[in-house]
Amino acid sequence: MTQVRIPEFNMEDEEAQLLPTSSTVSAPVQQITTTPRTKRRLQVTENSTNVENINMDRRRQKARERMAAKRAQTTPEEAERQHVLARERSAARRAAFTPKQTERERILACERSAARRAALNTEEIEGQREATREKVAAWRASLTSKEVQLQRTLTAERSMNKRATASPKTAEEQ
């Protein structure tokens, strides 16, 4: 058996200890041991990574604050204009989708919606249903007879389109 110097870093007195090891221990195994120098390098790397993460978090927080301040300063007309532009950008992005991407987006939207609904308690669900009923009732009350007829026609067309594009299994259920 030979004496091999394997430094073990002792934080209290910073001394390396000699440990007896067998001569059959391979060189790679001996290289795995962490030296004080390696430990310092790892700590410096970790610290710089932590500092970078903290700085990134601060930048994001400042950006959120700036955007909130901007939104607070916008007039209703400007806010509406921004909403219209955002809708147009979104529509243009969706128009460029392939059928496969469209299907994936639809599935993701359904999953997000299901997850959001699953997180609601019964009072919140009932509150949302009530708010939706009130909105729909107010909207219907504001329609003229021509608009009512148009909405009926549009609803019938949507139903026919759904049935035409539905899979055989879905069509059976309807």
C-alpha positions in Angstrom: 0.0 0.0 0.0 1.3 3.4 -0.9 0.6 6.8 0.6 -1.2 9.1 -1.8 -1.8 12.7 -1.0 -5.5 13.4 -1.4 -6.4 16.8 -0.1 -9.5 17.0 1.9 -10.4 20.6 2.6 -11.1 21.2 6.3 -12.9 24.5 6.7 -11.7 25.1 10.2 -8.0 25.0 9.8 -7.6 24.7 6.0 -5.3 21.8 6.1 -5.0 18.9 3.6 -5.0 15.4 5.2 -3.1 12.4 4.0 -5.3 9.4 3.5 -3.9 5.9 3.0 -5.2 4.5 -0.4 -4.6 1.3 -2.2 -2.2 1.3 -5.2 -5.0 -0.4 -7.1 -7.2 2.7 -7.1 -7.3 4.0 -10.6 -6.1 7.5 -11.5 -9.5 8.8 -12.6 -11.0 7.9 -9.2 -8.2 9.9 -7.6 -8.9 12.9 -9.9 -12.5 13.0 -8.8 -11.6 14.2 -5.4 -12.3 17.9 -5.0 -9.3 20.1 -4.2 -9.7 23.4 -2.4 -8.8 25.2 -5.7 -11.6 23.3 -7.5 -14.0 24.1 -4.7 -13.2 27.8 -5.0 -13.7 27.7 -8.7 -17.1 26.0 -8.3 -18.1 28.6 -5.7 -17.1 31.4 -7.9 -19.1 29.9 -10.8 -22.1 29.4 -8.6 -21.9 32.9 -7.2 -21.6 34.5 -10.6 -24.6 32.4 -11.8 -26.6 33.5 -8.8 -25.6 37.2 -9.4 -26.7 36.8 -13.0 -30.0 35.3 -12.0 -30.6 38.1 -9.4 -29.7 40.8 -12.0 -32.1 39.2 -14.5 -34.9 39.1 -12.0 -34.3 42.8 -11.2 -34.4 43.7 -14.9 -37.6 41.8 -15.4 -39.2 43.4 -12.3 -38.1 46.9 -13.6 -39.5 46.1 -17.0 -42.8 45.0 -15.4 -43.0 48.3 -13.4 -42.2 50.4 -16.5 -45.0 48.6 -18.5 -47.5 49.0 -15.6 -46.6 52.8 -15.5 -47.1 53.0 -19.3 -50.4 51.3 -19.1 -51.5 53.6 -16.3 -50.7 56.7 -18.4 -52.5 55.5 -21.6 -55.8 57.1 -22.5 -58.8 54.8 -23.2 -58.4 55.5 -27.0 -54.7 54.6 -26.9 -55.5 51.4 -24.9 -58.2 50.5 -27.5 -55.8 51.1 -30.3 -53.2 48.9 -28.7 -55.8 46.1 -28.2 -56.7 46.3 -31.8 -53.1 46.1 -32.9 -52.5 43.2 -30.6 -55.5 41.4 -32.0 -54.3 42.0 -35.5 -50.8 40.7 -34.7 -52.4 37.6 -33.1 -54.7 37.0 -36.1 -51.7 37.4 -38.5 -49.7 34.9 -36.5 -52.6 32.4 -36.4 -53.2 32.8 -40.1 -49.6 31.7 -40.8 -50.1 28.5 -38.8 -50.0 25.1 -40.5 -53.0 22.8 -39.8 -50.7 20.8 -37.5 -49.8 24.0 -35.5 -53.4 25.1 -35.4 -54.4 21.8 -33.9 -51.6 21.9 -31.4 -52.6 25.5 -30.4 -56.2 24.4 -30.0 -55.2 21.5 -27.8 -53.0 23.7 -25.6 -55.7 26.3 -25.3 -58.2 23.5 -24.2 -55.6 22.2 -21.6 -55.0 25.7 -20.2 -58.7 26.3 -20.0 -59.2 23.0 -18.2 -56.4 23.7 -15.8 -57.8 27.1 -15.0 -61.3 25.7 -14.4 -59.9 22.9 -12.3 -58.2 25.5 -10.0 -61.5 27.3 -9.3 -63.7 26.6 -6.4 -67.5 26.3 -6.6 -68.2 29.9 -5.6 -65.8 31.2 -8.3 -67.4 28.9 -10.9 -70.9 30.1 -10.0 -69.8 33.7 -10.0 -68.3 33.4 -13.5 -71.4 31.7 -14.8 -73.6 34.4 -13.4 -71.4 37.2 -14.9 -71.5 35.4 -18.3 -75.3 35.1 -18.1 -75.6 38.8 -17.3 -73.3 39.8 -20.2 -75.2 37.7 -22.7 -78.6 38.9 -21.4 -77.4 42.6 -21.8 -76.0 41.9 -25.2 -79.2 40.2 -26.4 -81.4 42.9 -25.0 -79.4 45.5 -27.1 -80.0 43.6 -30.4 -82.5 44.8 -33.0 -84.8 42.3 -34.7 -82.5 42.2 -37.8 -79.5 41.5 -35.6 -81.4 38.7 -33.8 -82.2 37.1 -37.2 -78.6 37.5 -38.2 -77.3 35.9 -35.0 -79.7 32.9 -35.5 -78.4 32.5 -39.1 -74.8 32.6 -37.9 -75.5 30.1 -35.1 -77.1 27.7 -37.5 -74.1 28.0 -39.9 -71.7 27.4 -37.1 -73.6 24.3 -36.0 -73.5 23.0 -39.6 -69.8 23.7 -39.9 -69.1 21.9 -36.6 -71.1 18.9 -37.7 -69.4 18.8 -41.1 -65.8 19.0 -39.7 -66.4 16.8 -36.7 -64.8 13.4 -36.5 -67.3 10.5 -36.9 -67.1 9.8 -33.1 -67.9 13.5 -32.2 -70.7 13.6 -34.8 -72.2 10.5 -33.2 -72.3 12.1 -29.8 -74.0 15.2 -31.2 
